[in-house]
């Protein structure tokens, strides 16, 4: 690593720098570059020194071969892979550090923990864990197993870091189809991993990263131990936040020229990674927690572990849910005051959001045991007692839906109407004014409200078609039915659940909706898909200029719209904010899929987006964007599985295999697309020789 630095500094020489004024940002470039090189040297030198010394009792070596391979492989990773793994390391294993540096006190008082004083590698690369951050003692819970390293989130991010070739090799090893787009391969493999985790966990108690990889017999993928994760976090977190070109390395001598250094991170030169500039942060996601809340995250992680265990964790999950409810009841006033001190979007980053998720998951465990009364009590607690900042439309709708069912089991259906009326608010007028004049906004979207009232989901009928497809592929992996339907329909397109449309929205509304996010302080991770406050509250602050931009777009002819997409893609090709959705892949450098003409276009390229926009037309685009922005929490998801376009036409197809049916949100989206004038449908798939269960409703 030290022979071929990952980052090369600006070509300006030190002499020239001394004789001329510093260009804005040049000092930050030099500091970040030197810190990165120093980090690589520190890690490798420290590991080599440990290898020569006497290892700790019980270890034959300080350095695992896999860890050495991991560190050496950093130069071989693409920037996309490095950024995603870095974000993982920052999210899952933040180290606790006090913040007494200049300028940090104000940030700390606002609730941010900034990792401004990371120790040198000598203290970070150690097998001895620091004081356990538990959080179980305050709530009076004794877990059967305290997890230090889980496989779920880590595995997901590792898979995201693989390129299409690696995913195909892994699919073959797992016995899955190795054709299709990168997105379809990723979804199929993630589904398979989830199933195998539960199967393997029966004998292992719980499943960590190394156990998954060993069970899958994939020796080419290294084992990430706690030590390796810490070391890798130092190296990769630097690349994660530096900005610059998203291009992959083409050779070992290619320079990665630093482009824009976000304010969220500027590093020192000394290798200790202290704060060199005001408001600097090494963490890829600052935690909106104090020490006690930070420790309570352990409870949330353990609850998620019980949820992943399925039936084997149901009893413990139900008990943990009740324990959390009792704990929050005692501290409810303090929790409410704490959440009121934060912006609404920030509440989703706190431990209280995760604890509410554990309580919600415990409802499933109670229903599984047919404890309907306790399930109703738990749901009423989530609806009535949880602060509104811990609610969102999707969550509230799920609570109410399950409550209606569980009250039915108890023969108390008549109670639901009053509960529904009390829990719901009227629609919010997005033209009303800035969000400072409003309380926290939690509305039940009309598809969910209609379903909860027992009526039809829409006044407008939706198109339902049935297709007989001879072979949807082996097994039951995620995406196989969608991929088979895409081939059957014969149109170019992707299985992306609206991803291309949301990307078009980010692109065309970048200046008016997203560009100010850094100044607003709503970017806490370079890998987030959109600013944290891009919901109804935050949209109201931007509504005037967004509406003006949408009006401008609505007047564009189709060819002008395509040119505008290309222009905008060049404008944000190297944005100051590293959103996952805006890392471009140009069709000229993409080999294309090997299946045939259907997948020849690279769907994530600006050229493909321009073609899609031209097929949709400005009128449909503007109406779809408006619907998404009306409630990003709800309408940001649920779009049809397939987006297909050809000639001057675009189709949106929601695919349902045997035994599957539409959710209220999916029904709402299909009806909305039809109102906009788009070609949208539900495709029920049957395989010859197999009967699809009869559905009572369409």
SEKOLFI-120900 format. One record per residue (C-alpha): x, y, z; residue number from 1; residue in one letter. Coordinates in Angstrom, 3 decimals. Each point is the difference from the previous one (the first is absolute). Example, Ala and Ser with C-alpha at 12.3 -4.5 7.8 and 13.67 -1.06 7.14 Angstrom:
BEGIN
xx yy zz seq type
12.300 -4.500 7.800 1 A
1.370 3.440 -0.660 2 S
//
This chain:
BEGIN
xx yy zz seq type
0.000 0.000 0.000 1 X
2.768 2.436 0.834 2 X
1.677 -0.664 -3.375 3 X
-3.075 1.170 -1.881 4 X
-1.885 2.657 1.983 5 X
-3.732 -0.011 -0.463 6 X
-0.182 3.780 -0.112 7 X
2.413 2.318 -1.770 8 X
0.114 3.646 0.974 9 X
-0.388 2.959 -2.279 10 X
2.776 0.393 -2.550 11 X
0.921 3.406 1.423 12 X
3.433 -0.223 1.571 13 X
0.835 1.071 3.529 14 X
2.226 2.760 -1.414 15 X
-2.762 1.407 -2.099 16 X
-2.328 -0.174 2.955 17 X
2.415 2.014 2.138 18 X
0.290 2.749 -2.628 19 X
-3.692 0.398 -0.706 20 X
-3.165 0.395 2.023 21 X
-1.825 -3.206 0.890 22 X
-2.806 -0.898 -2.335 23 X
-3.246 -0.538 1.870 24 X
-0.086 -3.581 1.181 25 X
3.654 -0.728 -0.858 26 X
1.018 -0.185 3.655 27 X
-2.813 -2.448 0.627 28 X
1.120 -2.069 -2.997 29 X
3.529 -0.256 1.339 30 X
-1.132 -0.841 3.522 31 X
-2.365 -2.704 -1.157 32 X
2.483 -1.541 -2.421 33 X
2.832 -0.090 2.511 34 X
-2.277 -1.443 2.665 35 X
-1.113 -2.764 -2.340 36 X
3.543 -0.985 -0.923 37 X
0.991 0.151 3.644 38 X
-2.970 -2.195 0.892 39 X
1.046 -2.685 -2.461 40 X
3.565 0.043 1.301 41 X
-1.106 -0.057 3.637 42 X
-2.239 -2.986 -0.488 43 X
2.451 -2.107 -1.971 44 X
2.968 0.894 2.227 45 X
-1.968 -0.698 3.143 46 X
-1.200 -3.367 -1.256 47 X
3.508 -0.954 -1.081 48 X
1.362 0.948 3.422 49 X
-2.653 -2.049 1.730 50 X
0.789 -2.967 -2.219 51 X
3.629 0.073 1.138 52 X
-0.868 0.363 3.688 53 X
-1.346 -2.540 2.461 54 X
-3.731 -0.441 -0.617 55 X
-2.594 0.133 2.705 56 X
-0.766 -3.097 2.029 57 X
-2.222 -2.322 -1.960 58 X
1.053 1.318 -3.412 59 X
2.619 -1.476 -2.306 60 X
0.287 3.201 -1.988 61 X
-0.979 3.634 0.258 62 X
-0.836 0.129 -3.683 63 X
-2.516 -2.221 -1.735 64 X
0.887 -0.811 -3.577 65 X
-3.436 1.175 -1.063 66 X
0.518 3.354 1.681 67 X
3.338 0.483 -1.723 68 X
-1.652 -0.808 -3.325 69 X
-2.776 2.424 0.784 70 X
2.335 2.909 0.598 71 X
2.056 -0.799 -3.090 72 X
-3.157 -0.175 -2.087 73 X
-1.033 3.608 0.630 74 X
1.785 1.141 -3.168 75 X
-1.955 -2.547 -1.990 76 X
-3.402 1.265 1.081 77 X
-2.002 2.440 -2.055 78 X
-0.850 3.304 1.605 79 X
-3.649 -1.022 0.124 80 X
0.846 -3.132 1.957 81 X
2.299 1.882 2.344 82 X
-2.582 2.683 0.714 83 X
-2.720 -2.492 0.793 84 X
2.200 -2.059 2.277 85 X
1.186 3.160 1.695 86 X
-3.546 1.104 0.666 87 X
-0.644 -3.432 1.477 88 X
2.975 0.227 2.329 89 X
-1.035 3.443 1.172 90 X
-3.620 -0.972 0.622 91 X
0.406 -3.356 1.662 92 X
3.097 0.424 2.162 93 X
0.369 3.599 1.170 94 X
2.542 0.393 2.805 95 X
-0.840 2.197 2.958 96 X
2.135 3.114 0.367 97 X
-0.354 3.147 2.026 98 X
-0.118 3.205 -2.005 99 X
1.938 2.798 1.639 100 X
1.549 1.508 -3.119 101 X
-0.473 3.581 -1.098 102 X
-3.440 0.542 -1.456 103 X
-1.309 -3.387 1.098 104 X
-1.828 1.045 3.146 105 X
-2.782 1.738 -1.885 106 X
-0.495 -3.044 -2.223 107 X
0.020 -2.338 2.966 108 X
-2.659 2.076 1.753 109 X
-2.156 -0.357 -3.099 110 X
0.118 -3.748 0.448 111 X
2.747 -1.039 -2.402 112 X
2.866 -2.267 0.977 113 X
2.876 0.868 -2.290 114 X
2.895 -2.419 -0.198 115 X
2.648 2.684 -0.004 116 X
2.651 -1.708 2.110 117 X
0.537 -3.531 -1.257 118 X
2.975 -1.751 1.532 119 X
3.050 -1.046 -2.020 120 X
-0.013 -3.452 -1.576 121 X
1.890 -1.411 3.000 122 X
-3.102 0.415 2.129 123 X
-2.603 -0.718 -2.662 124 X
1.510 -3.272 -1.227 125 X
-0.447 -2.092 3.106 126 X
-1.743 -3.220 0.843 127 X
-1.081 1.389 3.355 128 X
-3.481 1.439 -0.197 129 X
-0.649 3.295 1.795 130 X
-2.539 0.209 2.772 131 X
-3.141 -1.732 -1.205 132 X
-2.668 2.474 -1.033 133 X
-3.065 -1.934 1.003 134 X
-3.103 1.928 0.960 135 X
-1.611 -3.204 1.259 136 X
0.533 0.817 3.672 137 X
-2.074 3.221 -0.083 138 X
-3.009 -1.838 -1.418 139 X
0.480 -3.019 2.261 140 X
0.588 -2.561 -2.741 141 X
2.443 -2.902 -0.067 142 X
0.661 -1.053 -3.594 143 X
0.872 -3.600 -0.712 144 X
2.713 1.111 -2.384 145 X
1.716 3.361 -0.333 146 X
0.873 0.464 -3.650 147 X
3.171 1.868 -0.834 148 X
-0.042 -0.564 -3.748 149 X
-3.129 -0.920 -1.940 150 X
-0.247 -1.205 -3.571 151 X
-3.130 1.647 -1.325 152 X
0.921 3.618 -0.713 153 X
3.635 -0.843 -0.643 154 X
-0.885 -2.665 -2.535 155 X
-2.396 2.321 -1.793 156 X
2.647 2.688 -0.389 157 X
2.646 -2.505 -1.076 158 X
-2.295 -1.246 -2.750 159 X
-0.659 3.585 -1.101 160 X
3.737 0.474 -0.408 161 X
0.351 -2.847 -2.519 162 X
-0.037 0.626 -3.723 163 X
-2.221 -1.916 -2.429 164 X
2.676 -2.598 -0.791 165 X
0.522 -0.820 3.669 166 X
-3.757 -0.190 0.537 167 X
-0.350 -2.452 -2.873 168 X
2.737 -2.215 1.453 169 X
-1.676 0.114 3.382 170 X
-3.397 -0.801 -1.545 171 X
1.461 -3.116 -1.643 172 X
1.488 -1.091 3.326 173 X
-3.403 0.403 1.642 174 X
-1.814 -1.931 -2.712 175 X
-1.846 3.077 -1.266 176 X
-0.478 1.242 -3.582 177 X
3.015 2.094 -0.981 178 X
-1.702 2.038 -2.725 179 X
-1.766 3.316 0.259 180 X
0.938 3.477 1.088 181 X
2.223 0.784 2.946 182 X
-3.047 1.157 1.943 183 X
-1.906 -3.253 -0.583 184 X
3.065 -2.080 0.907 185 X
0.480 1.993 3.178 186 X
-3.613 -0.429 1.085 187 X
0.030 -3.742 -0.674 188 X
3.238 -0.509 1.938 189 X
-1.135 2.142 2.928 190 X
-3.193 -2.038 0.244 191 X
2.014 -3.224 -0.061 192 X
2.343 1.295 2.694 193 X
-2.946 0.852 2.214 194 X
-1.435 -3.496 -0.340 195 X
3.322 -1.687 0.647 196 X
0.652 2.171 3.028 197 X
-3.159 -1.266 1.648 198 X
0.714 -3.625 -0.979 199 X
3.615 0.010 1.153 200 X
-0.899 1.872 3.170 201 X
-1.909 -2.953 1.419 202 X
3.229 -1.807 0.800 203 X
2.202 3.014 0.566 204 X
-2.170 2.022 2.383 205 X
0.666 3.113 -2.018 206 X
1.696 0.691 -3.265 207 X
2.839 2.419 -0.578 208 X
1.812 1.007 -3.155 209 X
2.751 -2.621 0.109 210 X
-2.468 -2.834 0.630 211 X
-2.079 0.999 -3.018 212 X
3.012 0.123 -2.283 213 X
1.361 -3.293 1.313 214 X
-3.346 -1.719 -0.430 215 X
-0.260 1.334 -3.546 216 X
3.499 -1.297 -0.773 217 X
1.240 3.275 -1.435 218 X
3.707 0.157 0.940 219 X
0.627 2.907 -2.357 220 X
-2.003 2.297 2.278 221 X
1.995 0.856 3.083 222 X
-1.203 -0.331 3.553 223 X
-0.590 3.399 1.569 224 X
0.857 -0.210 3.688 225 X
-0.429 2.864 2.418 226 X
3.676 0.883 -0.407 227 X
-0.207 0.056 -3.777 228 X
-3.148 2.090 0.022 229 X
1.673 2.614 2.177 230 X
3.060 0.112 -2.201 231 X
-2.063 0.100 -3.168 232 X
-2.186 2.745 1.432 233 X
3.002 2.297 0.394 234 X
1.105 -0.458 -3.587 235 X
-3.360 -0.035 -1.708 236 X
-1.771 2.678 1.998 237 X
2.525 2.447 -1.405 238 X
-0.827 -0.870 -3.586 239 X
-3.688 -0.024 0.850 240 X
-0.121 3.665 0.850 241 X
2.662 1.541 -2.215 242 X
-2.187 0.496 -3.069 243 X
1.553 0.321 -3.436 244 X
-0.517 -2.101 -3.108 245 X
-2.143 -3.135 0.321 246 X
2.011 -1.751 -2.707 247 X
1.579 -3.334 0.850 248 X
3.757 -0.448 -0.089 249 X
1.250 -1.079 -3.390 250 X
3.567 -0.697 1.116 251 X
2.118 0.027 3.128 252 X
1.536 3.315 -1.031 253 X
-3.263 1.812 -0.697 254 X
-0.385 3.121 2.114 255 X
-3.141 0.559 2.007 256 X
-0.090 3.761 -0.036 257 X
-1.781 1.520 2.925 258 X
-2.901 2.059 -1.226 259 X
-2.181 1.413 2.745 260 X
0.507 -0.540 3.723 261 X
-3.368 0.132 1.787 262 X
-0.141 1.995 3.202 263 X
-1.009 -3.183 1.783 264 X
3.584 -1.256 -0.051 265 X
3.449 1.549 -0.103 266 X
2.893 -1.953 1.429 267 X
3.228 0.900 1.716 268 X
3.515 -0.891 -1.169 269 X
1.334 -1.747 3.087 270 X
-1.606 -3.419 -0.398 271 X
-2.071 0.363 3.160 272 X
-2.929 1.303 -2.035 273 X
-0.749 2.887 2.319 274 X
-2.052 2.929 -1.165 275 X
1.995 2.284 -2.273 276 X
-2.903 2.263 -0.823 277 X
-3.152 1.068 1.777 278 X
-2.997 -2.355 -0.237 279 X
2.115 -2.917 -1.260 280 X
-1.200 -3.577 0.432 281 X
1.579 -3.363 -0.739 282 X
-3.210 -1.953 0.502 283 X
-1.947 -0.661 -3.179 284 X
-3.185 0.461 1.993 285 X
-0.085 2.146 3.145 286 X
-2.103 -1.604 2.688 287 X
-2.696 2.157 1.500 288 X
0.480 -1.588 3.392 289 X
1.402 0.561 3.428 290 X
1.932 -2.802 1.648 291 X
-3.061 -1.674 1.518 292 X
-1.906 0.084 -3.293 293 X
3.024 -1.339 -1.798 294 X
0.056 -2.990 2.334 295 X
-3.715 -0.588 -0.548 296 X
0.769 -0.712 -3.642 297 X
1.248 -3.374 1.245 298 X
-3.562 -0.788 1.028 299 X
-1.247 0.899 -3.459 300 X
2.652 -2.188 -1.635 301 X
-0.878 -2.904 2.261 302 X
-3.697 0.427 -0.769 303 X
0.809 -0.071 -3.701 304 X
1.992 -3.205 0.595 305 X
-3.022 -1.642 1.649 306 X
-2.163 1.121 -2.919 307 X
2.436 -1.531 -2.496 308 X
-0.105 -3.311 1.895 309 X
-3.664 -0.363 -0.926 310 X
-2.000 -2.497 2.038 311 X
3.008 -0.836 2.191 312 X
0.180 3.579 1.250 313 X
-3.739 0.669 0.318 314 X
-0.305 -0.594 3.750 315 X
2.995 2.180 0.825 316 X
-1.168 2.696 -2.424 317 X
-3.430 0.203 1.642 318 X
1.577 0.314 3.453 319 X
2.523 2.603 -1.181 320 X
-2.794 2.059 -1.551 321 X
-1.860 0.155 3.319 322 X
3.213 0.914 1.824 323 X
0.679 2.885 -2.387 324 X
-3.570 1.262 0.405 325 X
0.370 0.070 3.788 326 X
3.372 1.755 -0.262 327 X
-1.297 2.679 -2.380 328 X
-3.112 0.553 2.145 329 X
2.214 0.913 2.958 330 X
2.132 2.383 -2.082 331 X
-2.677 1.215 -2.427 332 X
0.168 3.669 1.017 333 X
3.780 0.064 -0.403 334 X
-0.206 -1.822 -3.327 335 X
-2.623 2.424 -1.271 336 X
2.074 3.037 1.008 337 X
3.080 -1.543 -1.601 338 X
-1.763 -0.613 -3.306 339 X
-1.545 3.469 0.012 340 X
3.526 1.441 0.108 341 X
0.778 -1.673 -3.336 342 X
-1.244 0.606 -3.495 343 X
-2.707 -2.528 -0.946 344 X
2.225 -1.799 -2.506 345 X
2.729 -0.404 2.629 346 X
-2.254 -2.110 2.218 347 X
0.400 -2.887 -2.445 348 X
3.703 -0.160 0.882 349 X
-0.503 -0.344 3.747 350 X
-0.176 -3.131 2.110 351 X
-3.663 0.721 0.719 352 X
-0.922 -0.619 -3.620 353 X
1.722 -3.385 0.144 354 X
-1.623 -0.887 3.317 355 X
-3.425 0.801 -1.455 356 X
0.849 -2.387 -2.851 357 X
0.716 -2.776 2.501 358 X
-3.379 0.576 1.663 359 X
-1.688 -0.106 -3.414 360 X
1.745 -3.282 -0.857 361 X
-1.138 -1.424 3.332 362 X
-3.603 0.303 -1.228 363 X
0.754 -2.739 -2.531 364 X
1.294 -2.230 2.803 365 X
-3.143 0.603 2.068 366 X
-2.278 -0.702 -2.943 367 X
1.920 -3.182 -0.734 368 X
-0.748 -1.158 3.553 369 X
-3.647 1.133 -0.432 370 X
0.381 2.466 2.861 371 X
-2.490 2.362 -1.599 372 X
-0.673 2.093 3.107 373 X
3.683 0.772 0.571 374 X
0.426 0.713 -3.720 375 X
-2.818 2.566 0.200 376 X
1.557 1.576 3.106 377 X
3.354 0.252 -1.781 378 X
-1.503 1.532 -3.130 379 X
-2.016 2.523 2.025 380 X
3.228 0.933 1.794 381 X
1.772 0.594 -3.327 382 X
-2.889 2.083 -1.323 383 X
-0.904 2.005 3.111 384 X
3.179 0.346 2.067 385 X
2.843 0.229 -2.483 386 X
0.976 3.626 -0.733 387 X
-1.141 1.123 -3.436 388 X
3.624 0.464 -1.102 389 X
0.395 -3.781 0.205 390 X
-2.941 -0.546 -2.319 391 X
-0.170 0.086 -3.748 392 X
-2.907 -0.742 -2.343 393 X
1.156 -3.514 -0.854 394 X
0.579 -0.933 3.631 395 X
-3.303 1.411 1.190 396 X
-1.910 -1.724 -2.793 397 X
1.613 -3.348 0.885 398 X
-0.880 0.428 3.663 399 X
-3.625 0.765 -0.822 400 X
-0.283 -2.835 -2.495 401 X
1.191 -2.583 2.516 402 X
-2.163 1.544 2.718 403 X
-3.119 -0.420 -2.123 404 X
0.836 -3.681 -0.552 405 X
0.840 -0.707 3.647 406 X
-3.137 1.742 1.267 407 X
-1.915 -2.250 -2.369 408 X
1.543 -3.059 1.644 409 X
-1.333 1.279 3.336 410 X
-3.460 0.786 -1.412 411 X
0.454 3.723 0.652 412 X
-0.106 1.329 -3.559 413 X
-2.237 2.880 1.059 414 X
2.838 1.689 1.889 415 X
2.101 0.526 -3.098 416 X
-1.979 2.845 -1.565 417 X
0.568 2.301 2.966 418 X
3.694 -0.902 0.207 419 X
0.446 0.700 -3.705 420 X
-1.652 3.415 0.225 421 X
2.161 0.993 2.969 422 X
3.268 -1.191 -1.567 423 X
-0.363 1.730 -3.366 424 X
0.552 3.573 -1.046 425 X
-1.410 1.913 -2.919 426 X
2.008 0.331 -3.198 427 X
2.742 2.644 0.103 428 X
-0.204 2.849 -2.482 429 X
3.425 0.156 -1.602 430 X
-0.653 3.583 -1.070 431 X
-0.707 1.140 3.564 432 X
3.420 1.334 0.907 433 X
3.215 -0.830 1.799 434 X
0.220 -2.945 2.354 435 X
0.870 2.119 3.044 436 X
-3.699 0.821 0.356 437 X
-1.035 -3.647 0.138 438 X
0.016 -2.766 2.555 439 X
1.706 -3.266 -0.906 440 X
-1.802 -1.328 -3.048 441 X
-1.341 -3.567 0.074 442 X
-2.770 -0.642 -2.514 443 X
-1.541 -3.222 -1.214 444 X
0.298 -0.016 -3.821 445 X
-3.258 -0.520 -1.822 446 X
0.725 -3.573 -1.220 447 X
0.638 -1.128 3.575 448 X
-2.944 1.972 1.361 449 X
-2.327 -1.516 -2.571 450 X
1.224 -3.507 0.818 451 X
-0.305 0.595 3.758 452 X
-3.597 1.155 -0.436 453 X
-0.737 -3.204 -1.886 454 X
-0.821 1.678 -3.301 455 X
1.442 -0.443 -3.460 456 X
3.501 1.369 -0.338 457 X
-0.806 2.342 -2.854 458 X
-2.964 1.393 -1.843 459 X
1.977 -0.635 -3.187 460 X
0.221 -3.612 -1.125 461 X
3.459 -1.386 -0.540 462 X
1.098 -2.140 -2.915 463 X
0.570 -3.644 0.895 464 X
1.510 -2.475 -2.458 465 X
0.951 -3.631 0.380 466 X
2.985 -1.570 -1.738 467 X
0.867 -3.677 -0.249 468 X
3.786 -0.404 0.075 469 X
1.358 -3.499 -0.491 470 X
3.121 0.377 2.124 471 X
0.588 2.704 2.595 472 X
3.353 -1.502 0.969 473 X
1.052 -2.420 2.732 474 X
-0.652 0.514 3.688 475 X
-1.851 2.834 1.689 476 X
2.711 2.659 0.035 477 X
-0.982 3.652 -0.019 478 X
-0.403 1.492 -3.465 479 X
-0.321 -3.192 -2.019 480 X
-3.663 0.594 -0.912 481 X
0.700 3.636 -0.878 482 X
2.964 -0.979 -2.191 483 X
-2.090 -2.638 -1.776 484 X
-2.788 2.527 -0.594 485 X
2.482 2.510 -1.403 486 X
1.201 -2.588 -2.507 487 X
-3.560 -1.038 -0.822 488 X
-1.237 3.526 -0.731 489 X
2.895 0.589 -2.378 490 X
0.461 3.704 0.707 491 X
3.303 1.581 1.045 492 X
-0.182 0.854 3.665 493 X
1.090 -0.678 3.548 494 X
-1.276 -1.471 3.249 495 X
0.650 3.003 2.228 496 X
-3.265 0.800 1.858 497 X
0.047 3.618 -1.150 498 X
3.714 0.597 0.518 499 X
0.481 1.633 -3.405 500 X
-2.883 2.399 0.538 501 X
1.316 1.046 3.413 502 X
3.431 0.497 -1.547 503 X
-1.502 2.220 -2.667 504 X
-1.642 2.050 2.735 505 X
3.288 0.452 1.886 506 X
1.701 0.961 -3.232 507 X
-2.490 2.505 -1.380 508 X
-0.729 1.581 3.399 509 X
3.578 -0.084 1.289 510 X
0.527 3.749 0.343 511 X
-3.428 0.708 1.469 512 X
-0.434 -3.026 2.247 513 X
3.362 -1.460 0.946 514 X
2.891 2.385 -0.567 515 X
-0.633 1.950 3.201 516 X
-0.001 -3.150 2.162 517 X
3.537 0.462 1.283 518 X
-0.706 3.525 1.142 519 X
-3.206 -1.143 1.670 520 X
1.920 -2.653 1.939 521 X
-2.214 -2.836 -1.242 522 X
2.755 -2.200 -1.421 523 X
1.365 -2.398 2.599 524 X
1.404 -2.636 -2.355 525 X
1.608 0.336 -3.431 526 X
-1.927 -3.110 -1.046 527 X
-3.519 1.140 0.853 528 X
-2.429 0.103 -2.900 529 X
-1.434 3.445 0.718 530 X
0.222 2.762 2.631 531 X
-1.322 -1.031 3.375 532 X
-2.757 2.618 0.027 533 X
-1.378 -0.745 -3.451 534 X
-3.449 -0.771 1.378 535 X
-3.117 2.130 0.306 536 X
1.558 2.255 2.663 537 X
3.164 0.675 -1.977 538 X
-1.752 0.167 -3.349 539 X
-2.189 2.856 1.177 540 X
3.134 2.109 0.486 541 X
0.999 -0.646 -3.609 542 X
-3.469 -0.060 -1.536 543 X
0.088 3.386 -1.760 544 X
3.140 -0.629 -2.019 545 X
-0.847 -3.683 -0.595 546 X
-3.406 0.928 -1.422 547 X
1.646 2.573 -2.243 548 X
2.450 -2.618 -1.255 549 X
-2.796 -2.522 -0.606 550 X
-1.906 2.628 -1.971 551 X
3.114 0.566 -2.105 552 X
0.374 -3.746 -0.642 553 X
-3.681 -0.364 -0.929 554 X
0.472 2.370 -2.958 555 X
2.800 -2.063 -1.576 556 X
-0.581 -1.981 -3.176 557 X
1.145 -3.631 0.071 558 X
3.274 0.643 -1.832 559 X
0.697 3.013 2.225 560 X
-0.671 -2.127 3.082 561 X
2.544 -2.607 -1.122 562 X
2.619 2.702 -0.565 563 X
-0.766 1.475 3.426 564 X
0.646 -3.392 1.637 565 X
3.385 -0.277 -1.728 566 X
0.887 3.572 0.966 567 X
-1.000 -0.538 3.615 568 X
1.920 -3.276 0.191 569 X
3.187 1.789 -1.026 570 X
-0.654 2.744 2.513 571 X
-0.219 -2.406 2.939 572 X
2.425 -2.646 -1.300 573 X
2.381 0.976 2.788 574 X
-2.415 1.360 2.608 575 X
1.210 1.310 3.348 576 X
-2.298 -2.532 1.648 577 X
0.639 -3.678 -0.658 578 X
-3.485 -1.408 -0.405 579 X
-0.127 -3.629 -1.055 580 X
-2.547 0.756 -2.666 581 X
2.292 2.341 -1.911 582 X
3.082 -2.063 -0.824 583 X
-0.141 -0.068 -3.757 584 X
0.813 -2.903 -2.331 585 X
0.257 0.988 -3.651 586 X
-1.274 -2.383 -2.642 587 X
3.175 0.375 -2.037 588 X
2.025 -1.767 2.715 589 X
-2.577 -2.629 0.918 590 X
0.310 -3.439 -1.587 591 X
-3.733 -0.611 0.313 592 X
-1.801 -3.102 1.082 593 X
0.503 -3.253 -1.808 594 X
-3.661 -1.044 -0.091 595 X
-0.930 1.820 -3.140 596 X
-1.396 3.215 -1.328 597 X
-2.362 0.535 2.928 598 X
2.812 0.976 2.363 599 X
2.491 1.606 -2.364 600 X
-0.423 3.514 1.378 601 X
1.657 0.768 3.320 602 X
-3.045 1.186 1.967 603 X
1.879 2.206 2.444 604 X
1.695 2.140 -2.651 605 X
-1.019 3.593 -0.778 606 X
-0.767 -1.084 -3.560 607 X
-2.478 -2.618 1.195 608 X
-1.612 2.481 2.378 609 X
-0.375 2.479 -2.842 610 X
-1.743 -2.672 -2.074 611 X
-2.361 -0.843 2.848 612 X
-0.829 3.674 0.574 613 X
-0.713 0.448 -3.708 614 X
-2.406 -2.952 0.036 615 X
-1.800 1.178 3.142 616 X
-0.331 3.599 -1.095 617 X
0.132 3.107 2.155 618 X
-3.640 -0.160 1.067 619 X
0.195 -3.487 1.511 620 X
3.405 0.683 1.548 621 X
-1.152 3.134 1.780 622 X
-3.112 -1.679 1.392 623 X
1.995 -3.001 1.234 624 X
2.616 2.263 1.600 625 X
-2.748 1.992 1.712 626 X
-1.556 -3.156 1.398 627 X
3.344 -1.231 1.386 628 X
0.781 3.366 1.575 629 X
-3.441 0.254 1.577 630 X
1.128 -2.658 2.491 631 X
3.475 -1.392 -0.611 632 X
-0.278 -2.381 2.947 633 X
-2.948 -1.756 -1.612 634 X
0.019 0.668 -3.743 635 X
3.774 -0.341 -0.224 636 X
-0.544 -3.768 -0.217 637 X
-2.609 -2.379 -1.345 638 X
0.362 0.761 -3.707 639 X
-0.489 -2.904 -2.438 640 X
2.750 -2.603 -0.276 641 X
0.789 0.432 -3.692 642 X
0.738 3.178 -1.926 643 X
-0.019 -0.651 -3.757 644 X
0.317 2.398 -2.896 645 X
0.183 -0.313 -3.755 646 X
-0.501 2.465 -2.821 647 X
-2.132 2.761 1.499 648 X
-1.784 -2.195 2.559 649 X
0.662 -0.867 3.623 650 X
-1.622 -2.763 2.070 651 X
-0.068 -0.594 3.746 652 X
-0.748 -3.576 1.027 653 X
-0.542 -1.313 3.524 654 X
0.768 -3.742 -0.027 655 X
-1.787 -2.419 2.304 656 X
0.853 -3.656 0.162 657 X
-2.163 -2.791 1.416 658 X
-1.261 0.780 3.488 659 X
0.935 3.683 -0.161 660 X
-2.279 3.018 -0.206 661 X
0.119 3.773 -0.032 662 X
0.564 2.190 3.019 663 X
-2.042 3.162 0.395 664 X
2.992 2.140 -0.990 665 X
0.623 -2.043 -3.146 666 X
-3.665 0.343 -0.966 667 X
0.247 3.707 0.643 668 X
3.037 0.378 -2.251 669 X
-1.532 -1.901 -2.913 670 X
-3.151 2.096 0.214 671 X
2.072 3.184 0.264 672 X
2.087 -0.888 -3.058 673 X
-3.161 -0.704 -1.967 674 X
-1.426 3.381 1.035 675 X
3.192 1.601 -1.287 676 X
-0.563 -1.658 -3.372 677 X
2.712 -2.638 0.350 678 X
-0.375 -3.624 -1.066 679 X
-0.097 -1.895 3.322 680 X
-1.224 -3.478 0.849 681 X
0.113 -2.915 2.407 682 X
1.393 -3.185 -1.520 683 X
-1.080 -3.188 1.762 684 X
2.331 -2.795 -1.031 685 X
-0.996 -3.641 -0.234 686 X
2.196 -2.927 -0.901 687 X
-1.548 -2.841 -2.014 688 X
-0.988 -2.837 2.289 689 X
-0.177 2.259 3.047 690 X
-3.167 1.627 1.273 691 X
-0.078 3.505 1.298 692 X
-2.099 0.455 3.168 693 X
-3.277 1.777 -0.688 694 X
-0.048 3.591 1.146 695 X
-3.103 1.592 1.457 696 X
0.981 3.541 -0.993 697 X
1.710 1.657 -2.888 698 X
//
